[in-house]
Each structure stands twice: as structure tokens, then as C-alpha cells.
Amino acid sequence: AKKSLSIGFLSAASKQWVSCKVIYQNKKSSCKIRLRGDLPKHWEGIKRSYRLKFKEQSPFWGWKKVDLILPEDKGLESELAAYQLSKKLGMIAPGARFSSIALNGIRTGTYFVKQGDSGSLFELNTKT
């Protein structure tokens, strides 16, 4: 991440996936995690944005990829409203919500939790 700070964006070397365990509603799942966001505002501080990917359906509403985005980013409320309106109009949109998160057992506060780009976005939105 030091190299990324010096060049001003998240380098490919800093986008390394590592194994982790997620506990959600008392269900433990294995996944991979890495930093998320190309710009320093997502990863230069103590609280960072992350991307998670699961081999199986995740405990997060069945999403295979999950983005935990710092809520300080302006416009996330509008983005959430746009996704909700799109769904009400019958359009495909990623799932998203604000949620309190704990990492390594430490409450880190609120994140914007968004369904990551994957085939599951289409699959979950077209079930009959």
C-alpha cells in the first residue's frame, strides 16, 4: 500500500486476495478479501474499503461478491436511492444498504454494503 500511496492509486500489487472468515447472523463462511477502490480515500486511513468474494453463496443475501465501501464517499445515499427506484421499476440493480460492520471482532462502524459485479447479480434478479 505504500507504493500505492506514492503513486496516488491502488496498484495491481496491492490488489492481492487473502483468505478470511466472515461471521454473519452466527453463520461462518470462508471467502477472499482485498482492498477496494482505486483512490487513496478508500484505503489510506485506518478504516478502509474492502471487496469480498465467496466461492459459494455468501451469508450476505446470497451475493457472491460484496463491496464494503466507506460511507464518507459523497453520493452514496443517492446511489442507494437510485438502486431502490430501479428495482421498483422492474430494472436489474445491485443490492445495497448501509450496515454496521465489525472486522476482527472490532466494530468499525457503518459501511455502504453493495453487491459486487458478478453473474449472481443477474441470477438473483431474474429468479421467478
N, C-alpha and C positions, 0 to 999 in steps of 0.2 A: 504493500500500500504506500510505502514511502516514495517509490518511483512514480506511482500514480499521482501523488500529491505534487511532485516536482513538475510533471508534465500537464497537470490540470484535468485529467480524465482517467477513468478506470482502465488500466492496461489489460491486455489479454492475460498476462501472467498473474494478475490479481483476481481473475475470474475463475479461480480454482475451486472445484467442488470438494467438499469434505463430508464425511458421514456424520449424521446426528440422529438423535431420538426426539420425537415430539410427543408430548402428552396432551391430549385434548379430551375433555369430558371423561377422564380416567381411562382412556384408551391410548396405549403406547404404539407408535408407528415409527418405522425406520425411514429415513429419507436422506437426501443430499442437500447441502446448503452452501450458498456462496454470497458474496456481497452483490448488491443490486444497484443499478444507477450509474450512468457514465460520469456524472458531475460530482465534484467533491462534497457538495451539500448532503449527499446521501451516505457518505462513509468517512468523512474526516473527523467527526466528533465521537463521543463515547457511544451515543445511540446511533445505530446505523440501519440502513435499509438492506433487506435480505431477499433472496429468491430461494425457494424450496422446491424440490421435485421428488415425487413419490413414484415408486415402481407400481404400486397398487393404488387403489382409490384411497385418498387421504381422509383423515378424520375431519378435514375442513370441507364439509359439504360435498365430498366426492371429487374435489378438484385434484388433478394430478400435478399441477404446478401452482404455486402460491407465492405471491409477492407481498412482503411486509414492507410498506413504504412509510417513511417518516411523514407524519401528518402536517408538519410545518410547511410543506410544499403548497403554495397558494394554488387554489383552483380545484383541490380535491373534493370539496363539497359540491362544486358544480359538476365535476366528473361523476360523482356518485348519483346525483340527481339525473344526469343525462342517461346513465345506465338504467336506472329505475324507470324512467319515462320510456326508454326504448323497449324495455321488457313489457310494459303495459300496452304498448302499441304493437306487440307481437313480433318485435325485431330481436335478433340474437345480440346479446350483450354479455360481457363478462360479469360474473358475480362480484360484488364488492360490499364492504361495510367497514365501519370503524370498530375496533375491538381492543380491549386491554390485553396485553401480552406479557408473559414472563419468560425470560431467557436464562437458562441455567439456574432456575429457581428464583431468580431476582425479577421483581416486577419492573418492567422498563417503561410502562405507561401505554398510551394509546398509539396504535398503528392503523394505517389505512390498509386493510387486508383485501387483496384483489386476486381474482382468478387469473393465473398466468396463461400465456398463449400456449395452447396445445389442442390436440384433437378432441380432448374431453370437453372443451368449450362448446364445440358444435354438437357433440354427442349428448351432453347434459341438457342442451337447449332444444333438442329435437325429439326427445322421448315422447311417445304417445301413450 
